[in-house]
Amino acid sequence: MKFFNSSTSFESVLKKYFSFKNETLSLEPFAEFLESTKRADFTDVLNFLKSNSDFAENFKHYIHNIFKGRPFNLSLTEANILSENAFFPELKKRILNKILPPVENEKTVWYMIDNVSLRPKKDLQYLHNLPENEIDEFLDLLDASNFIIQPNVKKELIFSMSILSWRVTGMAMEVEVVRMAPQYRNLDNPFLALQNELEALTEDLKKDPELQLHSKDSRYKQIKIYTEHCHEFVNIAFKNSAKYGISGKINQALLKIRQQTERIYEIVQLLVIDNEGDITIKSKQLIFNILNYKSHKNNIADLINDSTRLLSHLITNHTAETGTHYITSTRKEYMTMFYKASGGGIIVGALCVLKMLYGYIPGSDFSHAFLYSMNYAMGFIMIYLMGFTLATKQPAMTAATMTKVLSEEGNSKRNNTEFAHLVSKLFRSQFIAFVGNVLLSFPIALAIIYGLDVFFSQNLAVERSDKLLKDLDPFKSKAILHASIAGFYLFISGIISGNIGNNSVFYQIPERIAKNLSIRSFLGKKIAKSLSKYYAKNWPGIVSNFWFGVFLGATAPIGLFFGLDLDIRHITFAAGNFALGLYGKDFSVDSYTFWISFVTVFLIGFFNFLISFSLSMFLAFRSRKMNFGQVSEIYKEIFRYFVKNPFKFFFPLSSGLDKKADDLMSSTLTNKKEEH
């Protein structure tokens, strides 16, 4: 379709094409008329057609002619409904359709809309803005205000519902989908019942083409009830995802089932006519529905939002359960966190020295990436399995916990002050974990490098000291950027942990281990059960820590390979590197270097925390469909609470709110257990 002259008026278009009885099937006259109409006052268009009956009659003849024999079922069964059973194929298809629209059958309404409307969303908005009475008058002029009751239109609508029903029944009967809603295994399947009801309606229409449904019609009521049951099936399946886990394929299948079920309900509503006024209303509604579906058919943002929200909810669900262990309430828990963080600091201090020594080994960028990655990965796994804590691993977990507390229905009437107190407990837990990591990683790194100096009679940190100290100067290096990159990796590792936890539940890995005949016969039932429990408890943490180590270790060598200044900065490693830099200089550094390095260590920790916590909060908010504006009052209350009680954000001071804040957490844990 060519672009049209923007100065062409609707009168000249009507005179050009409809001053005579136009028998053409070309869509160009229709497209030009619509474009010219949008630039004019629609009232003037109506008045012109009313006062020029010949033009109106010729235009009506043309409209009926181009629509004759064009089925519209594709616009109802395909548009704005997932066409693929997996996310990435669907994404690829929509991107391709946006860049190069597909070639459609020219004898369909689908093709007509694509070739008449250059901007479907804007055109739909234009129609929505027109007065209702003027649209009614226009449809009357075209003798189209009652087309919804035409036998061929009703036949198309019922055929569309039947197609959707056949498709949705096939997907809903798949074993993995039925597994998500076991409540329906021993009941009549609502999808089969809906299909039978639609087939019966099709037969009735064949016998009586003038058949018309109304709101009290038993056939309509049955279809409505069955669509509601189908929708409930999907809701139950999604709800059970916390219990059974879910895969991307099943998530996509359930989304598709829900879309098709909703579409069936929307179509059957169009067939319900209770009075004369409903005829025009439903005729208009069908037009608007078709345009609306078509305008969203390749919407990428909707696809991403719908496809990822549930998975992000499941991921944050698993990390939220873990995050509860990182929030201290009593002084004993506070000191326990300090001891665990100190243990993590000891291991990191050793890792700092090992990484420095690996740097002296000659080899390619790939070999150094491997050595650094394994150094970090094995160290982090050791910290995890020994029950120690790496401070910056907490935000990704605790963010999900805090959002879960906020979003629980039982907490909708919570006191914001109680939640602010809970935040103070989270913050001081983070604070003492930072302190424990830093206080131990610095002296341990110093002790190890000193021991190596005594043993080998050589200061091994001399060559690296200048770079180590320069990396701790935010004005001479990209320390803040590199700290932010590390924060992003912390966020990603939290996602990996939640995803592995979800997959473990979905694929029933612990149960498979416990009941595997080979394992039970070789190791015994008791060991198989213990192995199953160990896997369920530790495997997500092991995998996420391994990949976190790989990300940290490979970033600098990969950046060097591509000529990019990429690296990571982590508060605990920064403290260890600070010790190595000072020792390499024999502690002979100027006051600026000392103090800027000292401050930067904590600045790095701040950005590690800020980025990982912010991204995790965003994911957690999004997964639970929470509006950031809805919690603005909570943010203000947290700030007010901090101003009034600043020391509670750093030290475990007792408060009358302790029990209420703990109740918020316990209610969250209780709900989680009930889900399982």
Secondary structure in CASP SS format (residue, H / E / C, confidence):
PFRMAT SS
TARGET T0000
AUTHOR 0000-0000-0000
METHOD secondary structure of the structure
MODEL  1
M C 1.00
K C 1.00
F C 1.00
F C 1.00
N C 1.00
S C 1.00
S C 1.00
T C 1.00
S C 1.00
F H 1.00
E H 1.00
S H 1.00
V H 1.00
L H 1.00
K H 1.00
K H 1.00
Y H 1.00
F H 1.00
S C 1.00
F C 1.00
K C 1.00
N C 1.00
E C 1.00
T C 1.00
L C 1.00
S C 1.00
L C 1.00
E H 1.00
P H 1.00
F H 1.00
A H 1.00
E H 1.00
F H 1.00
L H 1.00
E H 1.00
S H 1.00
T H 1.00
K H 1.00
R C 1.00
A C 1.00
D C 1.00
F H 1.00
T H 1.00
D H 1.00
V H 1.00
L H 1.00
N H 1.00
F H 1.00
L H 1.00
K H 1.00
S H 1.00
N C 1.00
S H 1.00
D H 1.00
F H 1.00
A H 1.00
E H 1.00
N H 1.00
F H 1.00
K H 1.00
H H 1.00
Y H 1.00
I H 1.00
H H 1.00
N H 1.00
I H 1.00
F H 1.00
K C 1.00
G C 1.00
R C 1.00
P C 1.00
F C 1.00
N H 1.00
L H 1.00
S H 1.00
L H 1.00
T H 1.00
E C 1.00
A C 1.00
N C 1.00
I C 1.00
L C 1.00
S C 1.00
E C 1.00
N C 1.00
A C 1.00
F H 1.00
F H 1.00
P H 1.00
E H 1.00
L H 1.00
K H 1.00
K H 1.00
R H 1.00
I H 1.00
L H 1.00
N H 1.00
K H 1.00
I H 1.00
L C 1.00
P C 1.00
P C 1.00
V C 1.00
E C 1.00
N C 1.00
E C 1.00
K C 1.00
T C 1.00
V H 1.00
W H 1.00
Y H 1.00
M H 1.00
I H 1.00
D H 1.00
N H 1.00
V H 1.00
S C 1.00
L C 1.00
R C 1.00
P H 1.00
K H 1.00
K H 1.00
D H 1.00
L H 1.00
Q H 1.00
Y H 1.00
L H 1.00
H H 1.00
N H 1.00
L C 1.00
P C 1.00
E H 1.00
N H 1.00
E H 1.00
I H 1.00
D H 1.00
E H 1.00
F H 1.00
L H 1.00
D H 1.00
L H 1.00
L C 1.00
D C 1.00
A C 1.00
S C 1.00
N C 1.00
F H 1.00
I H 1.00
I H 1.00
Q C 1.00
P H 1.00
N H 1.00
V H 1.00
K H 1.00
K H 1.00
E H 1.00
L H 1.00
I H 1.00
F H 1.00
S H 1.00
M H 1.00
S H 1.00
I H 1.00
L H 1.00
S H 1.00
W H 1.00
R H 1.00
V H 1.00
T H 1.00
G H 1.00
M H 1.00
A H 1.00
M C 1.00
E C 1.00
V H 1.00
E H 1.00
V H 1.00
V H 1.00
R H 1.00
M H 1.00
A C 1.00
P H 1.00
Q H 1.00
Y H 1.00
R C 1.00
N C 1.00
L C 1.00
D C 1.00
N C 1.00
P H 1.00
F H 1.00
L H 1.00
A H 1.00
L H 1.00
Q H 1.00
N H 1.00
E H 1.00
L H 1.00
E H 1.00
A H 1.00
L H 1.00
T H 1.00
E H 1.00
D H 1.00
L H 1.00
K H 1.00
K H 1.00
D C 1.00
P C 1.00
E C 1.00
L C 1.00
Q C 1.00
L E 1.00
H C 1.00
S C 1.00
K C 1.00
D C 1.00
S H 1.00
R H 1.00
Y H 1.00
K H 1.00
Q H 1.00
I H 1.00
K H 1.00
I H 1.00
Y H 1.00
T H 1.00
E H 1.00
H H 1.00
C H 1.00
H H 1.00
E H 1.00
F H 1.00
V H 1.00
N H 1.00
I H 1.00
A H 1.00
F H 1.00
K H 1.00
N C 1.00
S H 1.00
A H 1.00
K H 1.00
Y H 1.00
G C 1.00
I C 1.00
S C 1.00
G H 1.00
K H 1.00
I H 1.00
N H 1.00
Q H 1.00
A H 1.00
L H 1.00
L H 1.00
K H 1.00
I H 1.00
R H 1.00
Q H 1.00
Q H 1.00
T H 1.00
E H 1.00
R H 1.00
I H 1.00
Y H 1.00
E H 1.00
I H 1.00
V H 1.00
Q H 1.00
L H 1.00
L C 1.00
V E 1.00
I C 1.00
D C 1.00
N C 1.00
E H 1.00
G H 1.00
D H 1.00
I H 1.00
T H 1.00
I H 1.00
K H 1.00
S H 1.00
K H 1.00
Q H 1.00
L H 1.00
I H 1.00
F H 1.00
N H 1.00
I H 1.00
L H 1.00
N H 1.00
Y H 1.00
K H 1.00
S H 1.00
H C 1.00
K C 1.00
N C 1.00
N C 1.00
I H 1.00
A H 1.00
D H 1.00
L H 1.00
I H 1.00
N H 1.00
D H 1.00
S H 1.00
T H 1.00
R H 1.00
L H 1.00
L H 1.00
S H 1.00
H H 1.00
L H 1.00
I H 1.00
T H 1.00
N H 1.00
H H 1.00
T H 1.00
A H 1.00
E H 1.00
T H 1.00
G H 1.00
T H 1.00
H H 1.00
Y H 1.00
I C 1.00
T C 1.00
S C 1.00
T C 1.00
R H 1.00
K H 1.00
E H 1.00
Y H 1.00
M H 1.00
T H 1.00
M H 1.00
F H 1.00
Y H 1.00
K H 1.00
A H 1.00
S H 1.00
G H 1.00
G H 1.00
G H 1.00
I H 1.00
I H 1.00
V H 1.00
G H 1.00
A H 1.00
L H 1.00
C H 1.00
V H 1.00
L H 1.00
K H 1.00
M H 1.00
L H 1.00
Y H 1.00
G H 1.00
Y H 1.00
I C 1.00
P C 1.00
G C 1.00
S C 1.00
D H 1.00
F H 1.00
S H 1.00
H H 1.00
A H 1.00
F H 1.00
L H 1.00
Y H 1.00
S H 1.00
M H 1.00
N H 1.00
Y H 1.00
A H 1.00
M H 1.00
G H 1.00
F H 1.00
I H 1.00
M H 1.00
I H 1.00
Y H 1.00
L H 1.00
M C 1.00
G C 1.00
F C 1.00
T C 1.00
L C 1.00
A H 1.00
T H 1.00
K H 1.00
Q H 1.00
P H 1.00
A H 1.00
M H 1.00
T H 1.00
A H 1.00
A H 1.00
T H 1.00
M H 1.00
T H 1.00
K H 1.00
V H 1.00
L H 1.00
S H 1.00
E C 1.00
E H 1.00
G H 1.00
N H 1.00
S C 1.00
K C 1.00
R C 1.00
N C 1.00
N H 1.00
T H 1.00
E H 1.00
F H 1.00
A H 1.00
H H 1.00
L H 1.00
V H 1.00
S H 1.00
K H 1.00
L H 1.00
F H 1.00
R H 1.00
S H 1.00
Q H 1.00
F H 1.00
I H 1.00
A H 1.00
F H 1.00
V H 1.00
G H 1.00
N H 1.00
V H 1.00
L H 1.00
L H 1.00
S H 1.00
F H 1.00
P H 1.00
I H 1.00
A H 1.00
L H 1.00
A H 1.00
I H 1.00
I H 1.00
Y H 1.00
G H 1.00
L H 1.00
D H 1.00
V H 1.00
F H 1.00
F H 1.00
S C 1.00
Q C 1.00
N C 1.00
L C 1.00
A C 1.00
V H 1.00
E H 1.00
R H 1.00
S H 1.00
D H 1.00
K H 1.00
L H 1.00
L H 1.00
K H 1.00
D C 1.00
L C 1.00
D C 1.00
P C 1.00
F C 1.00
K C 1.00
S C 1.00
K C 1.00
A H 1.00
I H 1.00
L H 1.00
H H 1.00
A H 1.00
S H 1.00
I H 1.00
A H 1.00
G H 1.00
F H 1.00
Y H 1.00
L H 1.00
F H 1.00
I H 1.00
S H 1.00
G H 1.00
I H 1.00
I H 1.00
S H 1.00
G H 1.00
N H 1.00
I H 1.00
G H 1.00
N H 1.00
N H 1.00
S H 1.00
V H 1.00
F H 1.00
Y C 1.00
Q C 1.00
I H 1.00
P H 1.00
E H 1.00
R H 1.00
I H 1.00
A H 1.00
K H 1.00
N C 1.00
L H 1.00
S H 1.00
I H 1.00
R H 1.00
S H 1.00
F H 1.00
L H 1.00
G C 1.00
K H 1.00
K H 1.00
I H 1.00
A H 1.00
K H 1.00
S H 1.00
L H 1.00
S H 1.00
K H 1.00
Y H 1.00
Y H 1.00
A H 1.00
K H 1.00
N H 1.00
W H 1.00
P H 1.00
G H 1.00
I H 1.00
V H 1.00
S H 1.00
N H 1.00
F H 1.00
W H 1.00
F H 1.00
G H 1.00
V H 1.00
F H 1.00
L H 1.00
G H 1.00
A H 1.00
T H 1.00
A H 1.00
P H 1.00
I H 1.00
G H 1.00
L H 1.00
F H 1.00
F C 1.00
G C 1.00
L C 1.00
D C 1.00
L C 1.00
D C 1.00
I C 1.00
R C 1.00
H C 1.00
I H 1.00
T H 1.00
F H 1.00
A H 1.00
A H 1.00
G H 1.00
N H 1.00
F H 1.00
A H 1.00
L H 1.00
G H 1.00
L H 1.00
Y H 1.00
G H 1.00
K C 1.00
D C 1.00
F C 1.00
S C 1.00
V C 1.00
D C 1.00
S H 1.00
Y H 1.00
T H 1.00
F H 1.00
W H 1.00
I H 1.00
S H 1.00
F H 1.00
V H 1.00
T H 1.00
V H 1.00
F H 1.00
L H 1.00
I H 1.00
G H 1.00
F H 1.00
F H 1.00
N H 1.00
F H 1.00
L H 1.00
I H 1.00
S H 1.00
F H 1.00
S H 1.00
L H 1.00
S H 1.00
M H 1.00
F H 1.00
L H 1.00
A H 1.00
F H 1.00
R H 1.00
S H 1.00
R C 1.00
K C 1.00
M C 1.00
N C 1.00
F H 1.00
G H 1.00
Q H 1.00
V H 1.00
S H 1.00
E H 1.00
I H 1.00
Y H 1.00
K H 1.00
E H 1.00
I H 1.00
F H 1.00
R H 1.00
Y H 1.00
F H 1.00
V H 1.00
K H 1.00
N C 1.00
P H 1.00
F H 1.00
K H 1.00
F H 1.00
F C 1.00
F C 1.00
P C 1.00
L C 1.00
S C 1.00
S C 1.00
G C 1.00
L C 1.00
D H 1.00
K H 1.00
K H 1.00
A H 1.00
D H 1.00
D H 1.00
L H 1.00
M H 1.00
S H 1.00
S H 1.00
T H 1.00
L H 1.00
T H 1.00
N H 1.00
K H 1.00
K H 1.00
E H 1.00
E H 1.00
H C 1.00
END
